[in-house]
């Protein structure tokens, strides 16, 4: 039996060996076939090809080396053609229109400075160190000049220049340095702190090279842009990047709508232009986010669609003239959207109407949700102040509002927003000023939830209110209702006195709030007055309880409450009804 087992095994080994020899020979044949004809010997046995190898070895090696250059040649041909196109020609035509701005300010030295430090005795630089600080101490109490550098760009050959307000704010002297070395004194034409823009004017002897604004609304994320400016005092610096984002809100002002770019922007670039690839200004470089003060690839520019109108007004009037609607607004949260029957959280919720304002005639009411303004969609609360401000004073516009669950179109005539007017939003959290040299570090813990109260512990009684109101409330409250974790009572003379509620406030007063309840989490507190539930005026605690029950039966998950503070300020709160 042994021979019968070994015989097939040996045959198998022989066949495999033969196949390997044939394969090797075949591969050699393919390699050499590119330059040499195939030999007549089949190549199955080794002795036969031995003779041809000795007689014709010379043609064989060159073909073996030939394929390597043929494979590398295409790679070498592609490398010089890769990479982005040069922007040298574009930059060359724009550099002369971008200027460096140098400012100086006379500042009084701080007389409260502590004692000057001294170098350790015996240190090699002790003499120089002490001399320096002795001079500093000797100058204390006097005045000195503080200088700063920024960027700007010429928008008119006659000498009009645009920059950031924070570049020239408080300056006693403004000097413009041009690319050709010319220096001219500039005067301030107008400034706008809300958008951090300023317009300057110089008197050139010959027309200046200028650039024009483009349309930033047509720019897309991923489009190439180029920044030119004066980073760290190095004039005429060019950087290139793309648009990384649009419509950014960095809490710099009420009209934030920044373009985000990864083009390198540093200190000194503030006020400089951001160009598209046509050489048009589509943004004004204003701020960067950086923990160190240097560029990390997150820069922000005021879009030209906002800046161009502001610049035109500053040139013409020396100030801005913005439209004014005369409402206080707050965000539409998911809870509020659900309580109103909206499919998504959108629009701006009117928390109150300013007395004597453009819509005090009842055209827009507290509780309305503004969805469109003059044909422009209001996707979120912060969109409304911007589109209103960009509108012409005195213009009649159509406003689409959601009222009582239905969309309505009302026509309003805009007033003019004065500096003394109340803010459009229901809080003053957004600063109107500038950033610290355009370098910002947003607070990640900042709470922008407009449902939260401005002051105080949310579950604590108002100052002067009775402690838990034990026997101190009106007899009308002898049958209080407990709804949504709230103890409610009629608004009477005694409750008005107890909580300091103004006579102009009507509704149902909150006397107690259950700790840990949904109402407590939403910031409701004793002394608050429920004016409306689901846009229906409330006259009694029973009415509140009945309306909440009706909303539950309709399948609503939240109850929208209009809450008045003791002095009559209104806000809307959506309280879960689980």
VONUVEX-373498 format. One record per residue (C-alpha): residue number from 1; residue in three letters; x, y, z. Coordinates in Angstrom, 2 decimals, always signed. Example, Ala and Ser with C-alpha at 12.3 -4.5 7.8 and 13.67 -1.06 7.14 Angstrom:
2
R     k     r        c1        c2        c3
R     1   ALA    +12.30     -4.50     +7.80
R     2   SER    +13.67     -1.06     +7.14
//
This chain:
578
R     k     r        c1        c2        c3
R     1   UNK     +0.00     +0.00     +0.00
R     2   UNK     +2.95     +2.25     +0.56
R     3   UNK     +3.89     +2.42     -3.12
R     4   UNK     +0.34     +3.30     -4.09
R     5   UNK     +0.32     +6.27     -1.67
R     6   UNK     +3.76     +7.61     -2.52
R     7   UNK     +3.40     +7.36     -6.23
R     8   UNK     +0.63    +10.00     -6.56
R     9   UNK     +2.42    +12.18     -4.09
R    10   UNK     +5.63    +12.08     -6.11
R    11   UNK     +3.68    +12.73     -9.29
R    12   UNK     +2.05    +15.72     -7.67
R    13   UNK     +5.40    +17.16     -6.64
R    14   UNK     +6.76    +16.65    -10.12
R    15   UNK     +3.79    +18.41    -11.69
R    16   UNK     +4.07    +21.35     -9.30
R    17   UNK     +7.77    +21.68     -9.99
R    18   UNK     +7.16    +21.62    -13.73
R    19   UNK     +4.48    +24.25    -13.40
R    20   UNK     +6.81    +26.48    -11.44
R    21   UNK     +9.55    +26.11    -14.04
R    22   UNK     +7.10    +26.91    -16.85
R    23   UNK     +5.77    +29.95    -14.99
R    24   UNK     +9.27    +31.25    -14.38
R    25   UNK    +10.19    +30.81    -17.97
R    26   UNK     +6.99    +32.46    -19.10
R    27   UNK     +7.61    +35.51    -16.95
R    28   UNK    +11.14    +35.82    -18.27
R    29   UNK     +9.76    +35.60    -21.75
R    30   UNK     +7.31    +38.43    -21.16
R    31   UNK     +9.99    +40.65    -19.64
R    32   UNK    +12.38    +40.20    -22.51
R    33   UNK     +9.76    +40.27    -25.25
R    34   UNK     +9.59    +44.06    -25.07
R    35   UNK    +13.01    +44.36    -26.72
R    36   UNK    +14.04    +40.92    -27.94
R    37   UNK    +12.31    +38.26    -30.08
R    38   UNK    +11.28    +35.03    -28.39
R    39   UNK    +13.77    +32.18    -28.79
R    40   UNK    +12.82    +29.04    -30.67
R    41   UNK    +13.63    +26.91    -27.64
R    42   UNK    +10.40    +26.30    -25.69
R    43   UNK    +12.11    +27.01    -22.39
R    44   UNK    +10.84    +23.85    -20.68
R    45   UNK    +14.37    +22.59    -19.93
R    46   UNK    +17.32    +24.65    -18.84
R    47   UNK    +20.06    +23.38    -21.20
R    48   UNK    +18.41    +24.69    -24.38
R    49   UNK    +18.28    +28.43    -23.50
R    50   UNK    +21.78    +28.32    -22.02
R    51   UNK    +23.43    +28.77    -25.42
R    52   UNK    +21.34    +31.80    -26.52
R    53   UNK    +22.11    +33.53    -23.23
R    54   UNK    +25.84    +33.36    -23.96
R    55   UNK    +25.50    +34.47    -27.55
R    56   UNK    +23.03    +37.32    -27.01
R    57   UNK    +23.45    +38.66    -23.51
R    58   UNK    +23.85    +42.26    -24.60
R    59   UNK    +20.29    +42.94    -25.76
R    60   UNK    +18.87    +41.32    -22.66
R    61   UNK    +20.03    +43.67    -19.80
R    62   UNK    +18.89    +46.97    -21.37
R    63   UNK    +15.27    +45.82    -21.64
R    64   UNK    +15.36    +44.82    -17.96
R    65   UNK    +16.25    +48.37    -16.95
R    66   UNK    +14.00    +50.05    -19.51
R    67   UNK    +10.62    +49.62    -17.76
R    68   UNK    +11.67    +51.64    -14.68
R    69   UNK    +12.17    +54.95    -16.54
R    70   UNK     +8.97    +54.32    -18.50
R    71   UNK     +6.97    +53.98    -15.26
R    72   UNK     +8.62    +56.99    -13.52
R    73   UNK     +8.31    +59.34    -16.48
R    74   UNK     +4.53    +60.03    -16.09
R    75   UNK     +4.99    +60.86    -12.37
R    76   UNK     +7.73    +63.38    -13.15
R    77   UNK     +5.52    +64.97    -15.78
R    78   UNK     +2.56    +65.42    -13.38
R    79   UNK     +4.41    +66.96    -10.43
R    80   UNK     +5.16    +70.39    -12.00
R    81   UNK     +1.49    +70.80    -12.97
R    82   UNK     +0.02    +70.06     -9.51
R    83   UNK     -0.87    +72.69     -6.87
R    84   UNK     -3.11    +75.80     -6.93
R    85   UNK     -2.70    +78.56     -9.43
R    86   UNK     -0.65    +81.57     -8.38
R    87   UNK     -2.44    +84.64     -7.00
R    88   UNK     +0.55    +86.91     -7.65
R    89   UNK     -1.13    +88.85    -10.45
R    90   UNK     -4.27    +89.38     -8.36
R    91   UNK     -2.33    +90.48     -5.29
R    92   UNK     -0.11    +92.84     -7.29
R    93   UNK     -3.12    +94.82     -8.45
R    94   UNK     -4.58    +95.14     -4.94
R    95   UNK     -1.64    +95.81     -2.65
R    96   UNK     -1.55    +99.55     -3.36
R    97   UNK     -5.18    +99.95     -2.21
R    98   UNK     -4.54    +98.37     +1.19
R    99   UNK     -3.08   +100.69     +3.82
R   100   UNK     -1.50   +100.48     +7.25
R   101   UNK     -3.11   +102.57     +9.95
R   102   UNK     -1.03   +103.90    +12.81
R   103   UNK     -2.73   +105.58    +15.76
R   104   UNK     -1.52   +107.26    +18.92
R   105   UNK     -3.33   +108.17    +22.10
R   106   UNK     -2.19   +110.35    +24.97
R   107   UNK     -2.71   +108.30    +28.14
R   108   UNK     -2.04   +109.27    +31.75
R   109   UNK     +0.25   +106.88    +33.55
R   110   UNK     -1.20   +104.80    +36.35
R   111   UNK     -0.22   +106.42    +39.60
R   112   UNK     -1.30   +103.37    +41.56
R   113   UNK     +1.49   +101.15    +40.28
R   114   UNK     +3.37    +99.14    +42.90
R   115   UNK     +7.08    +99.35    +43.67
R   116   UNK     +9.47    +98.48    +40.86
R   117   UNK    +11.02    +95.03    +41.00
R   118   UNK    +14.76    +94.76    +41.52
R   119   UNK    +17.23    +92.22    +40.18
R   120   UNK    +18.89    +89.88    +42.68
R   121   UNK    +22.18    +91.18    +44.06
R   122   UNK    +25.14    +89.95    +42.10
R   123   UNK    +23.21    +89.10    +38.94
R   124   UNK    +25.07    +89.98    +35.70
R   125   UNK    +22.35    +92.39    +34.48
R   126   UNK    +21.57    +93.99    +37.84
R   127   UNK    +22.76    +97.46    +36.81
R   128   UNK    +20.78    +97.56    +33.55
R   129   UNK    +17.71    +96.03    +35.15
R   130   UNK    +17.55    +98.52    +38.02
R   131   UNK    +18.33   +101.52    +35.80
R   132   UNK    +15.41   +100.63    +33.55
R   133   UNK    +12.86   +100.41    +36.35
R   134   UNK    +14.22   +103.48    +38.11
R   135   UNK    +13.47   +105.44    +34.93
R   136   UNK    +10.00   +103.96    +34.82
R   137   UNK     +9.40   +105.04    +38.42
R   138   UNK    +10.67   +108.51    +37.64
R   139   UNK     +8.14   +108.93    +34.82
R   140   UNK     +5.21   +107.85    +36.97
R   141   UNK     +2.40   +110.34    +37.13
R   142   UNK     +3.04   +111.87    +33.69
R   143   UNK     +1.50   +111.23    +30.29
R   144   UNK     +2.71   +109.00    +27.51
R   145   UNK     +1.61   +108.02    +24.03
R   146   UNK     +0.18   +104.62    +23.28
R   147   UNK     +0.52   +103.51    +19.67
R   148   UNK     -1.31   +100.79    +17.79
R   149   UNK     -1.32    +99.41    +14.27
R   150   UNK     -4.11    +98.16    +12.07
R   151   UNK     -5.19    +97.86     +8.47
R   152   UNK     -7.64    +99.51     +6.11
R   153   UNK     -8.43    +99.89     +2.42
R   154   UNK     -9.23   +102.72     +0.04
R   155   UNK    -12.76   +102.65     -1.41
R   156   UNK    -12.61   +105.98     -3.26
R   157   UNK     -9.68   +107.58     -5.14
R   158   UNK    -10.61   +110.83     -3.39
R   159   UNK     -9.27   +109.38     -0.14
R   160   UNK    -12.05   +107.54     +1.71
R   161   UNK    -10.73   +104.61     +3.74
R   162   UNK    -12.59   +101.84     +5.61
R   163   UNK    -11.31   +100.15     +8.76
R   164   UNK    -12.53    +98.71    +12.08
R   165   UNK    -13.74   +100.98    +14.84
R   166   UNK    -11.54    +99.21    +17.37
R   167   UNK     -8.47   +100.09    +15.29
R   168   UNK     -8.95   +103.85    +15.70
R   169   UNK    -11.18   +104.06    +18.79
R   170   UNK     -9.98   +106.73    +21.21
R   171   UNK     -7.09   +107.78    +18.97
R   172   UNK     -5.83   +111.35    +19.16
R   173   UNK     -3.85   +111.02    +15.95
R   174   UNK     -4.43   +108.76    +12.92
R   175   UNK     -1.79   +108.32    +10.24
R   176   UNK     -2.21   +106.34     +7.02
R   177   UNK     +0.84   +104.58     +5.57
R   178   UNK     +0.61   +103.69     +1.89
R   179   UNK     +2.47   +100.96     +0.04
R   180   UNK     +4.69   +103.49     -1.78
R   181   UNK     +5.90   +104.97     +1.50
R   182   UNK     +3.59   +107.99     +1.52
R   183   UNK     +2.15   +109.01     +4.90
R   184   UNK     -0.98   +111.12     +5.32
R   185   UNK     -2.95   +112.30     +8.33
R   186   UNK     -6.54   +111.10     +8.42
R   187   UNK     -9.70   +112.45    +10.00
R   188   UNK    -12.62   +110.37    +11.22
R   189   UNK    -15.76   +110.72     +9.10
R   190   UNK    -18.00   +108.39    +11.04
R   191   UNK    -18.03   +105.23    +13.12
R   192   UNK    -20.51   +102.50    +14.01
R   193   UNK    -19.82   +100.49    +17.15
R   194   UNK    -22.57    +97.95    +16.47
R   195   UNK    -20.76    +96.62    +13.39
R   196   UNK    -17.26    +97.79    +14.44
R   197   UNK    -16.77    +99.85    +11.25
R   198   UNK    -15.31   +103.30    +10.66
R   199   UNK    -14.71   +105.54     +7.66
R   200   UNK    -11.63   +107.81     +7.45
R   201   UNK    -10.66   +110.55     +5.00
R   202   UNK     -7.24   +111.67     +3.76
R   203   UNK     -6.37   +114.47     +1.33
R   204   UNK     -4.12   +112.96     -1.38
R   205   UNK     -2.35   +115.06     -4.00
R   206   UNK     -3.17   +112.53     -6.70
R   207   UNK     -6.02   +110.01     -6.98
R   208   UNK     -5.45   +106.86     -4.95
R   209   UNK     -5.67   +103.26     -6.01
R   210   UNK     -9.02   +101.96     -4.73
R   211   UNK    -11.02    +98.75     -4.54
R   212   UNK    -14.75    +98.14     -4.58
R   213   UNK    -17.17    +96.02     -2.61
R   214   UNK    -18.42    +92.74     -4.05
R   215   UNK    -21.50    +90.72     -3.14
R   216   UNK    -20.72    +88.48     -0.19
R   217   UNK    -24.14    +86.82     -0.42
R   218   UNK    -22.98    +84.92     -3.52
R   219   UNK    -19.94    +83.45     -1.77
R   220   UNK    -20.06    +79.77     -0.87
R   221   UNK    -18.33    +77.70     +1.75
R   222   UNK    -15.13    +76.43     +0.12
R   223   UNK    -14.63    +79.46     -2.15
R   224   UNK    -11.06    +80.82     -2.26
R   225   UNK    -10.41    +84.17     -0.57
R   226   UNK     -7.36    +86.36     -0.03
R   227   UNK     -6.59    +88.62     +2.93
R   228   UNK     -4.18    +91.55     +2.76
R   229   UNK     -3.17    +93.53     +5.81
R   230   UNK     -0.62    +94.56     +8.39
R   231   UNK     -0.15    +91.61    +10.78
R   232   UNK     +2.18    +92.42    +13.68
R   233   UNK     +3.32    +95.52    +11.80
R   234   UNK     +4.50    +93.65     +8.69
R   235   UNK     +2.82    +95.70     +5.99
R   236   UNK     +1.49    +94.35     +2.74
R   237   UNK     +1.15    +90.73     +3.88
R   238   UNK     -0.92    +88.43     +1.69
R   239   UNK     -2.57    +85.22     +2.91
R   240   UNK     -4.88    +82.86     +1.07
R   241   UNK     -7.54    +80.46     +2.33
R   242   UNK    -11.15    +79.49     +1.88
R   243   UNK    -14.48    +80.46     +3.36
R   244   UNK    -14.95    +78.05     +6.24
R   245   UNK    -18.41    +79.16     +7.35
R   246   UNK    -21.10    +81.80     +6.94
R   247   UNK    -23.52    +83.58     +9.24
R   248   UNK    -21.34    +83.15    +12.33
R   249   UNK    -22.51    +84.71    +15.61
R   250   UNK    -19.58    +85.48    +17.92
R   251   UNK    -21.51    +87.73    +20.32
R   252   UNK    -19.65    +90.80    +19.11
R   253   UNK    -22.78    +92.87    +18.51
R   254   UNK    -26.49    +92.78    +17.72
R   255   UNK    -25.99    +92.28    +13.98
R   256   UNK    -23.45    +89.45    +13.93
R   257   UNK    -23.35    +87.70    +10.57
R   258   UNK    -19.65    +87.02    +10.12
R   259   UNK    -17.82    +85.18     +7.36
R   260   UNK    -15.42    +82.62     +8.83
R   261   UNK    -12.17    +82.01     +6.97
R   262   UNK     -9.00    +79.99     +7.48
R   263   UNK     -6.87    +82.59     +5.68
R   264   UNK     -4.26    +83.62     +8.24
R   265   UNK     -5.43    +86.71    +10.15
R   266   UNK     -3.42    +88.07    +13.08
R   267   UNK     -3.21    +91.17    +15.24
R   268   UNK     -2.79    +94.09    +12.89
R   269   UNK     -4.98    +92.55    +10.18
R   270   UNK     -8.06    +94.18    +11.75
R   271   UNK     -9.78    +96.49     +9.30
R   272   UNK     -8.13    +94.92     +6.27
R   273   UNK    -10.02    +93.55     +3.28
R   274   UNK    -10.97    +89.98     +2.45
R   275   UNK    -11.04    +89.60     -1.34
R   276   UNK    -12.71    +87.12     -3.64
R   277   UNK    -10.79    +85.86     -6.65
R   278   UNK    -12.18    +88.74     -8.72
R   279   UNK    -10.39    +91.27     -6.53
R   280   UNK    -13.62    +92.50     -4.90
R   281   UNK    -13.92    +93.13     -1.15
R   282   UNK    -16.41    +90.62     +0.25
R   283   UNK    -15.43    +91.04     +3.91
R   284   UNK    -13.64    +93.23     +6.43
R   285   UNK    -11.33    +91.26     +8.72
R   286   UNK    -12.40    +91.98    +12.28
R   287   UNK    -11.71    +89.22    +14.78
R   288   UNK     -9.97    +85.93    +15.40
R   289   UNK    -10.46    +83.20    +17.95
R   290   UNK     -7.14    +82.37    +19.53
R   291   UNK     -5.92    +81.29    +22.94
R   292   UNK     -2.47    +82.74    +22.22
R   293   UNK     -3.22    +85.86    +20.16
R   294   UNK     -1.91    +84.32    +16.94
R   295   UNK     -3.78    +82.79    +14.06
R   296   UNK     -5.11    +79.25    +14.48
R   297   UNK     -7.09    +79.36    +11.26
R   298   UNK    -10.34    +80.77    +12.66
R   299   UNK    -10.86    +84.35    +11.53
R   300   UNK    -14.01    +86.43    +11.08
R   301   UNK    -14.91    +89.13     +8.59
R   302   UNK    -17.86    +91.50     +8.42
R   303   UNK    -19.63    +90.56     +5.16
R   304   UNK    -19.83    +93.21     +2.48
R   305   UNK    -23.62    +92.80     +2.24
R   306   UNK    -23.78    +94.34     +5.74
R   307   UNK    -20.71    +96.58     +5.62
R   308   UNK    -21.41    +98.36     +2.32
R   309   UNK    -24.68    +99.88     +3.54
R   310   UNK    -23.12   +101.01     +6.81
R   311   UNK    -20.17   +102.56     +4.97
R   312   UNK    -22.48   +104.43     +2.59
R   313   UNK    -24.42   +105.90     +5.53
R   314   UNK    -21.27   +106.89     +7.37
R   315   UNK    -19.97   +108.66     +4.27
R   316   UNK    -23.24   +110.47     +3.66
R   317   UNK    -24.42   +111.29     +7.18
R   318   UNK    -21.43   +110.63     +9.43
R   319   UNK    -23.66   +108.22    +11.34
R   320   UNK    -25.93   +105.23    +10.75
R   321   UNK    -29.69   +105.52    +10.23
R   322   UNK    -31.28   +102.16    +10.91
R   323   UNK    -34.84   +100.98    +10.71
R   324   UNK    -36.72   +100.27    +13.95
R   325   UNK    -39.69    +97.99    +14.56
R   326   UNK    -40.24    +98.74    +18.24
R   327   UNK    -40.61    +95.24    +19.65
R   328   UNK    -38.82    +93.16    +22.28
R   329   UNK    -38.13    +89.65    +21.08
R   330   UNK    -36.87    +86.32    +22.38
R   331   UNK    -35.90    +83.02    +20.74
R   332   UNK    -38.42    +80.40    +19.73
R   333   UNK    -37.20    +77.35    +21.61
R   334   UNK    -38.23    +73.79    +20.85
R   335   UNK    -40.63    +73.88    +23.79
R   336   UNK    -42.20    +77.14    +22.67
R   337   UNK    -42.48    +75.87    +19.09
R   338   UNK    -44.29    +72.79    +20.36
R   339   UNK    -46.64    +74.89    +22.48
R   340   UNK    -47.50    +77.04    +19.44
R   341   UNK    -47.96    +74.12    +17.08
R   342   UNK    -44.90    +74.96    +14.95
R   343   UNK    -43.24    +72.00    +13.27
R   344   UNK    -39.75    +73.45    +13.94
R   345   UNK    -38.27    +76.17    +16.13
R   346   UNK    -38.08    +79.22    +13.86
R   347   UNK    -38.81    +82.92    +13.79
R   348   UNK    -38.66    +85.56    +16.52
R   349   UNK    -41.17    +85.58    +19.36
R   350   UNK    -42.51    +89.03    +20.24
R   351   UNK    -42.22    +89.36    +24.02
R   352   UNK    -43.49    +92.92    +24.12
R   353   UNK    -44.30    +96.02    +22.11
R   354   UNK    -42.59    +99.29    +23.01
R   355   UNK    -45.07   +101.99    +23.82
R   356   UNK    -45.05   +104.74    +21.22
R   357   UNK    -43.12   +102.59    +18.76
R   358   UNK    -43.97   +101.92    +15.12
R   359   UNK    -46.20    +98.89    +15.87
R   360   UNK    -47.87   +100.21    +19.01
R   361   UNK    -51.02   +100.50    +16.89
R   362   UNK    -51.73    +96.79    +17.34
R   363   UNK    -50.37    +95.65    +13.98
R   364   UNK    -47.97    +93.37    +15.85
R   365   UNK    -48.83    +91.98    +19.28
R   366   UNK    -47.01    +90.27    +22.12
R   367   UNK    -47.11    +86.53    +21.45
R   368   UNK    -46.79    +86.88    +17.68
R   369   UNK    -44.00    +84.93    +16.02
R   370   UNK    -42.41    +86.92    +13.19
R   371   UNK    -41.61    +84.48    +10.36
R   372   UNK    -40.82    +86.86     +7.49
R   373   UNK    -39.84    +90.50     +7.27
R   374   UNK    -40.00    +92.39     +3.96
R   375   UNK    -39.79    +89.11     +2.06
R   376   UNK    -36.78    +87.83     +4.05
R   377   UNK    -37.15    +84.67     +6.08
R   378   UNK    -36.49    +85.01     +9.81
R   379   UNK    -34.95    +81.64    +10.63
R   380   UNK    -33.97    +82.57    +14.18
R   381   UNK    -34.31    +85.47    +16.57
R   382   UNK    -31.00    +87.17    +15.72
R   383   UNK    -31.99    +87.46    +12.05
R   384   UNK    -34.74    +89.99    +12.79
R   385   UNK    -32.70    +92.87    +14.30
R   386   UNK    -30.28    +92.69    +11.37
R   387   UNK    -32.84    +92.76     +8.56
R   388   UNK    -34.83    +95.51    +10.31
R   389   UNK    -31.69    +97.61    +10.82
R   390   UNK    -30.73    +97.24     +7.16
R   391   UNK    -34.14    +98.56     +6.06
R   392   UNK    -34.79   +102.18     +5.15
R   393   UNK    -36.28   +104.43     +7.81
R   394   UNK    -39.93   +105.19     +7.01
R   395   UNK    -40.31   +102.25     +4.64
R   396   UNK    -43.58   +100.29     +4.65
R   397   UNK    -42.92    +96.58     +4.76
R   398   UNK    -44.93    +93.37     +4.90
R   399   UNK    -44.42    +91.24     +7.99
R   400   UNK    -45.62    +87.63     +8.16
R   401   UNK    -46.55    +86.59    +11.71
R   402   UNK    -47.96    +83.48    +13.33
R   403   UNK    -50.95    +84.49    +15.46
R   404   UNK    -53.48    +82.14    +17.04
R   405   UNK    -51.99    +79.26    +15.09
R   406   UNK    -52.42    +80.94    +11.69
R   407   UNK    -50.06    +82.93     +9.48
R   408   UNK    -51.08    +86.52     +8.82
R   409   UNK    -49.46    +89.32     +6.83
R   410   UNK    -49.45    +92.80     +8.36
R   411   UNK    -48.05    +96.02     +6.97
R   412   UNK    -45.91    +98.24     +9.20
R   413   UNK    -44.04   +101.51     +8.73
R   414   UNK    -40.53   +101.51    +10.19
R   415   UNK    -39.24   +104.13    +12.57
R   416   UNK    -35.63   +105.10    +13.18
R   417   UNK    -33.47   +103.33    +15.73
R   418   UNK    -31.84   +105.92    +17.97
R   419   UNK    -28.99   +105.20    +20.36
R   420   UNK    -31.31   +105.95    +23.27
R   421   UNK    -34.00   +103.58    +22.09
R   422   UNK    -34.58   +100.28    +23.82
R   423   UNK    -32.80    +97.30    +22.36
R   424   UNK    -34.63    +95.07    +19.95
R   425   UNK    -33.98    +91.98    +22.03
R   426   UNK    -35.32    +91.31    +25.47
R   427   UNK    -31.87    +91.27    +27.04
R   428   UNK    -28.69    +93.26    +26.74
R   429   UNK    -26.28    +90.35    +26.71
R   430   UNK    -24.80    +91.22    +23.34
R   431   UNK    -22.26    +94.03    +23.63
R   432   UNK    -22.36    +96.91    +21.23
R   433   UNK    -18.65    +97.58    +21.42
R   434   UNK    -15.60    +95.97    +19.95
R   435   UNK    -13.46    +93.04    +20.90
R   436   UNK    -10.09    +93.31    +22.58
R   437   UNK     -7.99    +94.12    +19.50
R   438   UNK    -10.13    +91.71    +17.55
R   439   UNK     -8.99    +88.68    +19.53
R   440   UNK    -11.83    +86.91    +21.31
R   441   UNK    -12.27    +83.81    +23.41
R   442   UNK    -15.99    +82.93    +23.70
R   443   UNK    -17.17    +81.66    +27.07
R   444   UNK    -18.31    +78.08    +26.49
R   445   UNK    -20.50    +78.24    +29.57
R   446   UNK    -22.46    +81.26    +28.45
R   447   UNK    -26.21    +80.71    +28.74
R   448   UNK    -28.27    +82.40    +26.07
R   449   UNK    -31.56    +80.77    +27.02
R   450   UNK    -34.02    +83.63    +27.03
R   451   UNK    -36.43    +81.57    +29.13
R   452   UNK    -34.17    +82.12    +32.11
R   453   UNK    -34.67    +85.19    +34.31
R   454   UNK    -32.08    +87.92    +34.41
R   455   UNK    -31.57    +88.01    +38.19
R   456   UNK    -32.06    +86.10    +41.35
R   457   UNK    -32.52    +82.52    +42.40
R   458   UNK    -35.19    +81.08    +40.18
R   459   UNK    -37.07    +79.36    +42.98
R   460   UNK    -36.75    +82.08    +45.63
R   461   UNK    -39.41    +84.65    +46.51
R   462   UNK    -39.03    +88.22    +45.38
R   463   UNK    -37.60    +90.69    +47.91
R   464   UNK    -40.28    +91.85    +50.31
R   465   UNK    -42.63    +89.02    +49.47
R   466   UNK    -44.23    +87.17    +52.39
R   467   UNK    -42.42    +84.00    +53.52
R   468   UNK    -44.36    +81.21    +51.83
R   469   UNK    -47.37    +83.56    +52.20
R   470   UNK    -48.67    +81.88    +55.34
R   471   UNK    -51.99    +83.57    +55.98
R   472   UNK    -50.81    +86.80    +54.37
R   473   UNK    -52.51    +86.58    +51.00
R   474   UNK    -55.91    +87.86    +50.03
R   475   UNK    -59.05    +86.01    +51.09
R   476   UNK    -59.72    +85.68    +47.36
R   477   UNK    -56.85    +83.21    +47.31
R   478   UNK    -58.48    +80.92    +49.88
R   479   UNK    -59.13    +78.50    +47.02
R   480   UNK    -55.77    +78.54    +45.23
R   481   UNK    -55.09    +76.26    +42.33
R   482   UNK    -51.92    +74.21    +42.02
R   483   UNK    -51.08    +74.00    +38.34
R   484   UNK    -47.74    +72.97    +36.80
R   485   UNK    -46.12    +73.17    +40.22
R   486   UNK    -47.47    +76.70    +40.77
R   487   UNK    -49.78    +77.94    +43.49
R   488   UNK    -51.98    +80.55    +41.84
R   489   UNK    -54.20    +83.28    +43.28
R   490   UNK    -56.34    +86.11    +42.06
R   491   UNK    -54.53    +89.38    +41.59
R   492   UNK    -55.97    +91.64    +44.28
R   493   UNK    -54.99    +94.78    +46.11
R   494   UNK    -53.34    +92.73    +48.85
R   495   UNK    -51.32    +90.54    +46.51
R   496   UNK    -50.25    +93.60    +44.53
R   497   UNK    -49.00    +95.18    +47.76
R   498   UNK    -47.36    +91.97    +48.98
R   499   UNK    -45.36    +91.43    +45.79
R   500   UNK    -45.04    +95.05    +44.65
R   501   UNK    -46.98    +94.41    +41.45
R   502   UNK    -47.79    +97.49    +39.36
R   503   UNK    -51.40    +98.48    +38.75
R   504   UNK    -50.86    +98.13    +35.00
R   505   UNK    -50.24    +94.38    +35.32
R   506   UNK    -53.23    +92.06    +34.98
R   507   UNK    -53.53    +88.29    +35.22
R   508   UNK    -53.08    +85.55    +37.83
R   509   UNK    -50.35    +85.84    +40.46
R   510   UNK    -47.95    +83.04    +41.37
R   511   UNK    -47.76    +82.75    +45.17
R   512   UNK    -45.56    +79.64    +45.48
R   513   UNK    -43.36    +77.52    +43.23
R   514   UNK    -42.73    +73.86    +44.00
R   515   UNK    -38.97    +73.31    +44.24
R   516   UNK    -37.68    +70.99    +41.52
R   517   UNK    -40.80    +71.39    +39.39
R   518   UNK    -40.72    +72.17    +35.67
R   519   UNK    -41.91    +75.69    +36.44
R   520   UNK    -39.06    +76.22    +38.90
R   521   UNK    -36.56    +74.99    +36.29
R   522   UNK    -37.96    +77.51    +33.82
R   523   UNK    -37.33    +80.36    +36.24
R   524   UNK    -40.84    +81.10    +37.48
R   525   UNK    -40.92    +82.61    +40.99
R   526   UNK    -43.44    +83.98    +43.50
R   527   UNK    -44.67    +87.38    +42.39
R   528   UNK    -44.71    +86.52    +38.69
R   529   UNK    -48.03    +87.09    +36.96
R   530   UNK    -49.45    +84.73    +34.35
R   531   UNK    -51.01    +87.02    +31.76
R   532   UNK    -51.77    +84.48    +29.03
R   533   UNK    -51.75    +80.74    +28.48
R   534   UNK    -51.50    +79.71    +24.81
R   535   UNK    -52.26    +83.32    +23.78
R   536   UNK    -55.47    +83.41    +25.81
R   537   UNK    -55.84    +85.99    +28.59
R   538   UNK    -56.17    +84.52    +32.09
R   539   UNK    -58.56    +86.08    +34.65
R   540   UNK    -58.49    +83.46    +37.42
R   541   UNK    -56.62    +80.38    +38.68
R   542   UNK    -59.53    +78.24    +37.49
R   543   UNK    -59.07    +79.60    +33.97
R   544   UNK    -55.38    +78.65    +34.05
R   545   UNK    -56.17    +75.12    +35.23
R   546   UNK    -58.87    +74.69    +32.59
R   547   UNK    -56.65    +75.92    +29.76
R   548   UNK    -53.77    +73.66    +30.78
R   549   UNK    -56.13    +70.68    +30.89
R   550   UNK    -57.47    +71.56    +27.43
R   551   UNK    -53.92    +71.70    +26.05
R   552   UNK    -53.21    +68.25    +27.47
R   553   UNK    -56.31    +66.87    +25.79
R   554   UNK    -55.16    +68.37    +22.49
R   555   UNK    -51.93    +66.40    +22.81
R   556   UNK    -49.69    +69.40    +23.55
R   557   UNK    -46.57    +68.64    +25.56
R   558   UNK    -45.86    +72.23    +26.68
R   559   UNK    -47.93    +75.14    +27.84
R   560   UNK    -46.84    +78.55    +26.58
R   561   UNK    -47.17    +81.14    +29.34
R   562   UNK    -46.87    +84.89    +28.98
R   563   UNK    -45.28    +86.00    +32.24
R   564   UNK    -45.22    +89.57    +33.53
R   565   UNK    -42.74    +90.69    +36.16
R   566   UNK    -43.81    +92.99    +38.96
R   567   UNK    -43.00    +96.08    +36.88
R   568   UNK    -44.76    +94.74    +33.77
R   569   UNK    -41.87    +93.39    +31.70
R   570   UNK    -43.07    +90.45    +29.63
R   571   UNK    -41.45    +87.19    +28.64
R   572   UNK    -42.68    +83.86    +27.30
R   573   UNK    -41.99    +80.55    +28.99
R   574   UNK    -42.90    +77.07    +27.69
R   575   UNK    -43.52    +74.76    +30.67
R   576   UNK    -43.65    +70.96    +30.11
R   577   UNK    -46.95    +69.45    +31.21
R   578   UNK    -45.79    +65.89    +32.05
//
